Amino acid sequence: MRSSVPQMLAASVVIYTFGLPWLAVAADLDPGRAVAKGLLPFLVGDAVKLLLAATALPLAWRLVNGPSVRHR
């Protein structure tokens, strides 16, 4: 089974790509301020969430599929 980290990272990039400009317009912020308010405070939490999910997902699949199933 392939790692889910690239897909999760891509999803976060998509969310921030659309969310930051929306925040800038809705809150009347310049781009730098939108990044400071809408991206930077969430980077550590997003990284922790990504690492936890990337660890938990393969373990969950092993529990669901049982020990006899092997993934490539």
GUMAR-359014 format. One record per residue (C-alpha): x, y, z; residue in one letter. Coordinates in Angstrom, 3 decimals, decimal comma. Each point is the difference from the previous one (the first is absolute). Layout:
X_Y_Z_A
...
END
This chain:
0,000_0,000_0,000_M
1,308_3,418_-0,912_R
0,524_2,668_2,613_S
-2,857_2,428_0,508_S
2,320_2,883_0,914_V
0,281_1,495_-3,524_P
-3,774_-0,043_-0,468_Q
-0,617_1,576_3,400_M
2,630_2,642_-0,643_L
-1,539_0,775_-3,391_A
-3,426_0,351_1,595_A
1,358_2,509_2,522_S
1,668_1,971_-2,786_V
-3,306_0,159_-1,903_V
-1,861_1,173_3,110_I
2,527_2,749_0,705_Y
0,243_0,968_-3,700_T
-3,691_0,857_-0,075_F
-0,472_0,924_3,663_G
2,705_2,631_0,375_L
-1,190_2,222_-2,861_P
-3,561_-0,368_1,290_W
1,145_1,045_3,477_L
1,863_2,974_-1,430_A
-3,078_1,233_-1,848_V
-2,530_-0,785_2,737_A
2,080_1,527_2,798_A
1,477_2,797_-2,149_D
3,594_-1,134_0,647_L
3,085_0,388_-2,138_D
1,496_-3,340_-1,155_P
2,777_0,011_2,592_G
-2,437_0,592_2,830_R
-2,325_-2,709_-1,348_A
2,902_-2,470_0,081_V
0,912_1,105_3,526_A
-3,576_-0,407_1,224_K
-1,239_-2,917_-2,107_G
3,015_-2,247_-0,613_L
2,827_0,400_2,471_L
-1,993_-0,749_3,183_P
-1,196_-3,294_-1,510_F
3,215_-1,428_-1,474_L
1,165_-1,875_3,106_V
-3,429_-1,502_0,643_G
-0,378_-1,019_-3,639_D
3,432_-1,663_0,055_A
-0,850_-1,922_3,172_V
-3,374_-1,041_-1,446_K
1,638_-1,145_-3,225_L
2,614_-2,085_1,821_L
-2,562_-1,566_2,343_L
-2,326_-0,873_-2,856_A
2,860_-1,362_-2,104_A
0,929_-2,269_2,900_T
-3,524_-0,985_1,026_A
-1,362_-0,749_-3,477_L
2,307_-2,933_-0,800_P
-0,545_-1,396_3,493_L
-3,761_0,251_-0,434_A
0,164_-1,825_-3,345_W
2,010_-2,779_1,629_R
-2,636_-0,335_2,706_L
-2,840_-0,067_-2,538_V
1,670_-2,400_-2,427_N
1,587_-2,290_2,565_G
3,555_-1,293_0,159_P
-0,296_-2,326_-3,015_S
-0,424_2,777_-2,578_V
3,179_1,566_-1,344_R
0,117_3,319_-1,821_H
2,575_0,918_-2,579_R
END
